[in-house]
Amino acid sequence: MDVNALTEQVIAGAIEVHRELGPGLLESAYEVCLFQELMERGLRVQRQLPVAITYHGKPVECGYRIDLLVESTVVVEIKSVSGFERIHLAQMLTYLKLSGHRIGLLINFNVPLLKEGVRRVSL
């Protein structure tokens, strides 16, 4: 599946979760439900994937975790905030850089219409 079709599948899954749950829940609730939705759609998904940084040539685990990694290609960062801030974009760019992935989706579920809460990020 090409990356555009894959991101469309992830967004469609997020829309379904948002329709079912609506805004206002914790990020962790949306994460587990989106994980389930994407698995039901036949996609390979990993949750809370650790991302190490390299210090003096050695990997160091320091608590960075990717919310969802879909088909080993798309990094998904889930938010439930009043609106995206620059720090959210910086976080996604950091995850992409550290993990070696090129495409990410920031998804904010705390919006009336989910299409207002989706931002595609690429390196």
C-alpha positions as CSV (number, residue, x, y, z in Angstrom):
1,M,0.0,0.0,0.0
2,D,1.4,3.4,-0.9
3,V,1.9,6.0,1.8
4,N,-1.0,8.2,0.6
5,A,-3.5,5.3,0.7
6,L,-2.1,4.3,4.1
7,T,-2.5,7.8,5.6
8,E,-6.1,7.8,4.2
9,Q,-6.8,4.5,6.0
10,V,-5.5,5.9,9.3
11,I,-7.5,9.1,8.9
12,A,-10.6,7.1,8.0
13,G,-10.1,5.0,11.1
14,A,-9.6,8.1,13.3
15,I,-12.8,9.6,11.9
16,E,-14.7,6.4,12.9
17,V,-13.3,6.6,16.4
18,H,-14.2,10.3,16.7
19,R,-17.8,9.5,15.4
20,E,-18.1,6.8,18.1
21,L,-16.5,8.6,21.0
22,G,-16.7,12.4,20.3
23,P,-14.3,14.9,21.7
24,G,-13.3,15.3,25.4
25,L,-11.7,12.1,26.4
26,L,-8.1,11.4,27.3
27,E,-5.5,10.7,24.7
28,S,-5.0,7.2,26.0
29,A,-8.7,6.3,25.3
30,Y,-8.4,7.5,21.7
31,E,-5.1,5.7,21.3
32,V,-6.4,2.3,22.3
33,C,-9.6,2.7,20.2
34,L,-7.7,3.8,17.1
35,F,-5.3,0.9,17.6
36,Q,-8.3,-1.5,17.7
37,E,-9.9,0.2,14.7
38,L,-6.8,0.0,12.6
39,M,-6.2,-3.6,13.5
40,E,-9.8,-4.4,12.5
41,R,-9.1,-2.8,9.1
42,G,-6.3,-5.3,8.7
43,L,-3.4,-3.0,9.3
44,R,-0.2,-3.9,11.2
45,V,0.0,-1.5,14.2
46,Q,2.4,-1.1,17.1
47,R,1.6,0.9,20.2
48,Q,3.8,2.9,22.5
49,L,6.9,2.1,20.5
50,P,10.1,3.2,22.4
51,V,12.3,5.6,20.6
52,A,15.9,5.9,21.8
53,I,18.2,8.8,21.3
54,T,21.9,8.3,20.7
55,Y,24.4,9.8,23.1
56,H,28.1,9.3,22.6
57,G,27.3,6.7,19.9
58,K,25.2,4.6,22.2
59,P,21.4,4.3,22.2
60,V,19.8,5.7,25.4
61,E,16.2,5.0,26.4
62,C,14.8,8.2,27.8
63,G,11.0,7.8,27.7
64,Y,10.2,8.9,24.1
65,R,7.4,6.7,22.8
66,I,5.5,6.8,19.5
67,D,1.8,6.4,20.1
68,L,1.1,4.3,17.0
69,L,3.3,3.1,14.2
70,V,1.2,1.8,11.2
71,E,2.6,-0.7,8.7
72,S,6.2,0.3,9.9
73,T,5.7,3.5,7.9
74,V,3.4,6.1,9.4
75,V,4.0,7.6,12.9
76,V,0.7,8.6,14.6
77,E,0.8,11.0,17.5
78,I,-2.6,11.4,19.2
79,K,-3.6,14.5,21.0
80,S,-6.7,15.7,22.9
81,V,-6.0,19.4,23.2
82,S,-7.8,22.7,22.5
83,G,-5.6,23.2,19.4
84,F,-2.2,22.3,17.9
85,E,0.7,24.3,19.3
86,R,4.2,24.6,17.7
87,I,5.5,22.1,20.4
88,H,3.2,19.4,18.9
89,L,4.8,19.8,15.5
90,A,8.3,19.9,17.0
91,Q,7.5,16.6,18.9
92,M,6.4,14.9,15.7
93,L,9.4,16.1,13.8
94,T,11.6,14.8,16.6
95,Y,9.9,11.4,16.5
96,L,10.3,11.2,12.8
97,K,14.0,12.2,13.0
98,L,14.9,9.8,15.8
99,S,12.9,6.8,14.4
100,G,14.0,7.2,10.8
101,H,10.5,7.4,9.5
102,R,9.4,10.0,7.0
103,I,5.6,10.5,7.4
104,G,3.6,11.3,10.5
105,L,0.0,12.2,11.4
106,L,-0.8,14.5,14.2
107,I,-4.4,13.7,15.2
108,N,-6.3,15.9,17.7
109,F,-9.5,14.3,18.8
110,N,-10.7,17.3,20.9
111,V,-12.4,19.1,17.9
112,P,-16.0,19.2,16.7
113,L,-15.0,17.8,13.2
114,L,-12.0,15.5,13.1
115,K,-10.8,16.9,9.7
116,E,-10.0,20.1,11.6
117,G,-7.7,18.1,13.9
118,V,-5.5,16.2,11.4
119,R,-2.1,17.4,10.3
120,R,0.2,15.4,8.0
121,V,3.9,15.9,8.7
122,S,6.8,14.8,6.6
123,L,10.6,15.1,6.6
